[in-house]
Amino acid sequence: MWLAMVKDELGEDLQINWRSFALEQVNSTHGDNWKAWEQGSDYVSRGLWALRGGVAHDNRGHHP
């Protein structure tokens, strides 16, 4: 995998900060002002609930 090659090159200096993003937003044809996450509860989405779940998980902190 290319990421392993980068780690081999950079060693322990490599730091990765993964971020969530909505493919639905990126692939939208609704225009620049439309935001997938601002749609009402009646909006049918294939991925926003999964994104919201991941964000909620990240926001809960790292408690044992």
Contacts in CASP RR format, 6 or more apart in sequence:
PFRMAT RR
TARGET T0000
AUTHOR 0000-0000-0000
METHOD contacts of the structure
MODEL  1
MWLAMVKDELGEDLQINWRSFALEQVNSTHGDNWKAWEQGSDYVSRGLWA
LRGGVAHDNRGHHP
3 16 0 8 1.000
6 14 0 8 1.000
7 14 0 8 1.000
20 51 0 8 1.000
20 54 0 8 1.000
20 55 0 8 1.000
20 58 0 8 1.000
22 36 0 8 1.000
22 37 0 8 1.000
22 47 0 8 1.000
22 48 0 8 1.000
22 51 0 8 1.000
23 47 0 8 1.000
24 36 0 8 1.000
24 45 0 8 1.000
24 46 0 8 1.000
24 47 0 8 1.000
24 48 0 8 1.000
25 35 0 8 1.000
25 36 0 8 1.000
25 37 0 8 1.000
28 34 0 8 1.000
28 36 0 8 1.000
36 45 0 8 1.000
36 48 0 8 1.000
37 48 0 8 1.000
37 51 0 8 1.000
37 52 0 8 1.000
39 45 0 8 1.000
39 48 0 8 1.000
END
